[in-house]
């Protein structure tokens, strides 16, 4: 509830870590730092059992992080969905 009051929604809060930008494999170092920051901040806000690996996987699953290689057919499909 506090996150919603401060950021408007959980969605807005989570995307604030990437400044609303979709990340690609080229951004993987930045994404790793972001996932660590996201995990730390979520724990500060009362979330439990949530490490940086889980946050990175979440970013991949919801389309914040396109970790497919450019030659992969999913790379361009994801890029077009954004």
mmCIF file of the C-alpha atoms, coordinates in Angstrom:
data_MODEL
# 
_entry.id   MODEL 
# 
loop_
_atom_site.group_PDB 
_atom_site.id 
_atom_site.type_symbol 
_atom_site.label_atom_id 
_atom_site.label_alt_id 
_atom_site.label_comp_id 
_atom_site.label_asym_id 
_atom_site.label_entity_id 
_atom_site.label_seq_id 
_atom_site.pdbx_PDB_ins_code 
_atom_site.Cartn_x 
_atom_site.Cartn_y 
_atom_site.Cartn_z 
_atom_site.occupancy 
_atom_site.B_iso_or_equiv 
_atom_site.pdbx_formal_charge 
_atom_site.auth_seq_id 
_atom_site.auth_comp_id 
_atom_site.auth_asym_id 
_atom_site.auth_atom_id 
_atom_site.pdbx_PDB_model_num 
ATOM 1  C CA . UNK A 1 1  ? 0.000  0.000   0.000   1.00 0.00 ? 1  UNK A CA 1 
ATOM 2  C CA . UNK A 1 2  ? 2.866  2.350   0.808   1.00 0.00 ? 2  UNK A CA 1 
ATOM 3  C CA . UNK A 1 3  ? 4.471  1.730   -2.587  1.00 0.00 ? 3  UNK A CA 1 
ATOM 4  C CA . UNK A 1 4  ? 1.165  2.482   -4.311  1.00 0.00 ? 4  UNK A CA 1 
ATOM 5  C CA . UNK A 1 5  ? 0.739  5.683   -2.319  1.00 0.00 ? 5  UNK A CA 1 
ATOM 6  C CA . UNK A 1 6  ? 4.250  6.879   -3.151  1.00 0.00 ? 6  UNK A CA 1 
ATOM 7  C CA . UNK A 1 7  ? 4.570  5.678   -6.770  1.00 0.00 ? 7  UNK A CA 1 
ATOM 8  C CA . UNK A 1 8  ? 0.962  5.372   -7.927  1.00 0.00 ? 8  UNK A CA 1 
ATOM 9  C CA . UNK A 1 9  ? 1.232  1.629   -8.616  1.00 0.00 ? 9  UNK A CA 1 
ATOM 10 C CA . UNK A 1 10 ? 3.534  -1.341  -8.161  1.00 0.00 ? 10 UNK A CA 1 
ATOM 11 C CA . UNK A 1 11 ? 4.075  -1.246  -11.930 1.00 0.00 ? 11 UNK A CA 1 
ATOM 12 C CA . UNK A 1 12 ? 5.319  2.349   -11.847 1.00 0.00 ? 12 UNK A CA 1 
ATOM 13 C CA . UNK A 1 13 ? 7.544  1.532   -8.888  1.00 0.00 ? 13 UNK A CA 1 
ATOM 14 C CA . UNK A 1 14 ? 9.194  -1.465  -10.590 1.00 0.00 ? 14 UNK A CA 1 
ATOM 15 C CA . UNK A 1 15 ? 9.700  0.348   -13.908 1.00 0.00 ? 15 UNK A CA 1 
ATOM 16 C CA . UNK A 1 16 ? 11.288 3.264   -12.024 1.00 0.00 ? 16 UNK A CA 1 
ATOM 17 C CA . UNK A 1 17 ? 14.380 1.083   -11.581 1.00 0.00 ? 17 UNK A CA 1 
ATOM 18 C CA . UNK A 1 18 ? 14.949 1.147   -15.365 1.00 0.00 ? 18 UNK A CA 1 
ATOM 19 C CA . UNK A 1 19 ? 13.591 4.673   -15.870 1.00 0.00 ? 19 UNK A CA 1 
ATOM 20 C CA . UNK A 1 20 ? 10.826 3.100   -17.952 1.00 0.00 ? 20 UNK A CA 1 
ATOM 21 C CA . UNK A 1 21 ? 13.393 1.727   -20.408 1.00 0.00 ? 21 UNK A CA 1 
ATOM 22 C CA . UNK A 1 22 ? 13.346 -1.826  -21.785 1.00 0.00 ? 22 UNK A CA 1 
ATOM 23 C CA . UNK A 1 23 ? 16.795 -3.333  -21.287 1.00 0.00 ? 23 UNK A CA 1 
ATOM 24 C CA . UNK A 1 24 ? 18.619 -5.650  -23.669 1.00 0.00 ? 24 UNK A CA 1 
ATOM 25 C CA . UNK A 1 25 ? 21.469 -8.119  -23.358 1.00 0.00 ? 25 UNK A CA 1 
ATOM 26 C CA . UNK A 1 26 ? 23.851 -5.211  -23.945 1.00 0.00 ? 26 UNK A CA 1 
ATOM 27 C CA . UNK A 1 27 ? 22.513 -3.737  -20.692 1.00 0.00 ? 27 UNK A CA 1 
ATOM 28 C CA . UNK A 1 28 ? 23.092 -6.933  -18.692 1.00 0.00 ? 28 UNK A CA 1 
ATOM 29 C CA . UNK A 1 29 ? 25.690 -5.364  -16.368 1.00 0.00 ? 29 UNK A CA 1 
ATOM 30 C CA . UNK A 1 30 ? 23.308 -2.506  -15.625 1.00 0.00 ? 30 UNK A CA 1 
ATOM 31 C CA . UNK A 1 31 ? 20.422 -4.970  -15.229 1.00 0.00 ? 31 UNK A CA 1 
ATOM 32 C CA . UNK A 1 32 ? 22.413 -6.930  -12.670 1.00 0.00 ? 32 UNK A CA 1 
ATOM 33 C CA . UNK A 1 33 ? 22.987 -3.744  -10.663 1.00 0.00 ? 33 UNK A CA 1 
ATOM 34 C CA . UNK A 1 34 ? 19.325 -2.835  -11.033 1.00 0.00 ? 34 UNK A CA 1 
ATOM 35 C CA . UNK A 1 35 ? 18.189 -6.270  -9.832  1.00 0.00 ? 35 UNK A CA 1 
ATOM 36 C CA . UNK A 1 36 ? 20.373 -5.906  -6.730  1.00 0.00 ? 36 UNK A CA 1 
ATOM 37 C CA . UNK A 1 37 ? 18.998 -2.425  -6.097  1.00 0.00 ? 37 UNK A CA 1 
ATOM 38 C CA . UNK A 1 38 ? 15.429 -3.628  -6.701  1.00 0.00 ? 38 UNK A CA 1 
ATOM 39 C CA . UNK A 1 39 ? 15.858 -6.547  -4.290  1.00 0.00 ? 39 UNK A CA 1 
ATOM 40 C CA . UNK A 1 40 ? 17.317 -4.329  -1.585  1.00 0.00 ? 40 UNK A CA 1 
ATOM 41 C CA . UNK A 1 41 ? 14.552 -1.744  -1.963  1.00 0.00 ? 41 UNK A CA 1 
ATOM 42 C CA . UNK A 1 42 ? 11.766 -4.337  -2.049  1.00 0.00 ? 42 UNK A CA 1 
ATOM 43 C CA . UNK A 1 43 ? 13.126 -5.888  1.164   1.00 0.00 ? 43 UNK A CA 1 
ATOM 44 C CA . UNK A 1 44 ? 13.209 -2.428  2.731   1.00 0.00 ? 44 UNK A CA 1 
ATOM 45 C CA . UNK A 1 45 ? 9.523  -2.158  1.811   1.00 0.00 ? 45 UNK A CA 1 
ATOM 46 C CA . UNK A 1 46 ? 8.610  -5.393  3.562   1.00 0.00 ? 46 UNK A CA 1 
ATOM 47 C CA . UNK A 1 47 ? 9.017  -8.010  0.810   1.00 0.00 ? 47 UNK A CA 1 
ATOM 48 C CA . UNK A 1 48 ? 10.658 -11.264 1.897   1.00 0.00 ? 48 UNK A CA 1 
ATOM 49 C CA . UNK A 1 49 ? 12.607 -14.064 0.195   1.00 0.00 ? 49 UNK A CA 1 
ATOM 50 C CA . UNK A 1 50 ? 13.447 -11.868 -2.765  1.00 0.00 ? 50 UNK A CA 1 
ATOM 51 C CA . UNK A 1 51 ? 17.039 -11.769 -3.950  1.00 0.00 ? 51 UNK A CA 1 
ATOM 52 C CA . UNK A 1 52 ? 18.706 -10.177 -6.941  1.00 0.00 ? 52 UNK A CA 1 
ATOM 53 C CA . UNK A 1 53 ? 18.487 -13.393 -9.009  1.00 0.00 ? 53 UNK A CA 1 
ATOM 54 C CA . UNK A 1 54 ? 14.721 -13.503 -8.531  1.00 0.00 ? 54 UNK A CA 1 
ATOM 55 C CA . UNK A 1 55 ? 14.450 -9.825  -9.459  1.00 0.00 ? 55 UNK A CA 1 
ATOM 56 C CA . UNK A 1 56 ? 16.561 -10.374 -12.601 1.00 0.00 ? 56 UNK A CA 1 
ATOM 57 C CA . UNK A 1 57 ? 14.396 -13.346 -13.602 1.00 0.00 ? 57 UNK A CA 1 
ATOM 58 C CA . UNK A 1 58 ? 11.285 -11.268 -12.938 1.00 0.00 ? 58 UNK A CA 1 
ATOM 59 C CA . UNK A 1 59 ? 12.641 -8.493  -15.177 1.00 0.00 ? 59 UNK A CA 1 
ATOM 60 C CA . UNK A 1 60 ? 13.147 -11.092 -17.926 1.00 0.00 ? 60 UNK A CA 1 
ATOM 61 C CA . UNK A 1 61 ? 9.714  -12.653 -17.438 1.00 0.00 ? 61 UNK A CA 1 
ATOM 62 C CA . UNK A 1 62 ? 7.746  -9.415  -17.630 1.00 0.00 ? 62 UNK A CA 1 
ATOM 63 C CA . UNK A 1 63 ? 9.703  -7.914  -20.536 1.00 0.00 ? 63 UNK A CA 1 
ATOM 64 C CA . UNK A 1 64 ? 11.767 -5.356  -18.668 1.00 0.00 ? 64 UNK A CA 1 
ATOM 65 C CA . UNK A 1 65 ? 14.906 -7.257  -19.727 1.00 0.00 ? 65 UNK A CA 1 
ATOM 66 C CA . UNK A 1 66 ? 15.262 -8.840  -23.184 1.00 0.00 ? 66 UNK A CA 1 
ATOM 67 C CA . UNK A 1 67 ? 18.135 -11.209 -22.506 1.00 0.00 ? 67 UNK A CA 1 
ATOM 68 C CA . UNK A 1 68 ? 17.868 -13.076 -25.828 1.00 0.00 ? 68 UNK A CA 1 
ATOM 69 C CA . UNK A 1 69 ? 20.845 -12.999 -28.173 1.00 0.00 ? 69 UNK A CA 1 
ATOM 70 C CA . UNK A 1 70 ? 20.259 -10.797 -31.243 1.00 0.00 ? 70 UNK A CA 1 
ATOM 71 C CA . UNK A 1 71 ? 20.346 -13.870 -33.516 1.00 0.00 ? 71 UNK A CA 1 
ATOM 72 C CA . UNK A 1 72 ? 17.551 -15.526 -31.522 1.00 0.00 ? 72 UNK A CA 1 
ATOM 73 C CA . UNK A 1 73 ? 14.103 -15.350 -33.148 1.00 0.00 ? 73 UNK A CA 1 
ATOM 74 C CA . UNK A 1 74 ? 12.616 -14.208 -29.803 1.00 0.00 ? 74 UNK A CA 1 
ATOM 75 C CA . UNK A 1 75 ? 14.931 -11.173 -29.712 1.00 0.00 ? 75 UNK A CA 1 
ATOM 76 C CA . UNK A 1 76 ? 13.124 -9.368  -32.515 1.00 0.00 ? 76 UNK A CA 1 
ATOM 77 C CA . UNK A 1 77 ? 9.692  -10.624 -31.430 1.00 0.00 ? 77 UNK A CA 1 
ATOM 78 C CA . UNK A 1 78 ? 10.149 -9.142  -27.963 1.00 0.00 ? 78 UNK A CA 1 
ATOM 79 C CA . UNK A 1 79 ? 11.588 -5.956  -29.408 1.00 0.00 ? 79 UNK A CA 1 
ATOM 80 C CA . UNK A 1 80 ? 8.500  -5.562  -31.607 1.00 0.00 ? 80 UNK A CA 1 
ATOM 81 C CA . UNK A 1 81 ? 6.163  -6.175  -28.655 1.00 0.00 ? 81 UNK A CA 1 
ATOM 82 C CA . UNK A 1 82 ? 7.622  -3.203  -26.812 1.00 0.00 ? 82 UNK A CA 1 
# 
